[in-house]
């Protein structure tokens, strides 16, 4: 029987997947993970991607039954947080850090109540300087605010991972270190969405975490 691996999150996980294809993976880190593990052990895994572009923590929670519990994964990862910040800066429809923490904790409690044997990885969000995060005439400190609020969401993700004794991938230091060898637009398209090289960084970190489960 194959191991079912579920990738859950926002556009960074979605990565252009085909919604009409139950097994559509998109072109991001979930597909790269599939390529690696599927090559190492052909037929041993089944991979599902349910990332949805634009999602915040409240959106993930709203579809927890259809896109998580009903799928009954053996292994899963959750990557969320940047839209909770971005939507506030762009349209005043974000999620405060306090609410982010409350909903995230409630969501995990429900997941483990239904799937007590699930092996779960949490991924803390990151942000770099780019076209989506740079300051504007109306909001000159946009990047500073973006970075600070994403850091809060990342800290909450780490905190909750520790509470539930789960591995947590800290992407901010990984991408910050990568920017020492190449500029931010080498790793992300706009400061938020990774390039293929940025997705490769996430793939490596994901597999490192997976191999500790």
Secondary structure, 3 states (H helix, E strand, C coil): CCEEEEEEECHHHHCCCCCCCCCCCCCCHHHHHHHHHHHHCCCCEEEEECCCCCCCHHHHHHCHHHHCHHHCCCEEEEECCHHHHHHHHHHCCCCCHHHHHHHHHHHHHHHHHHCCCCEEEEEECCCCCCCCCCCCCCCCCHHHHHHHHHHHHHHHHHHHHHHCCCEEEEHHHHHHHHCCCCCHHHHECCCCCECHHHHHHHHHHHHHHHCCC
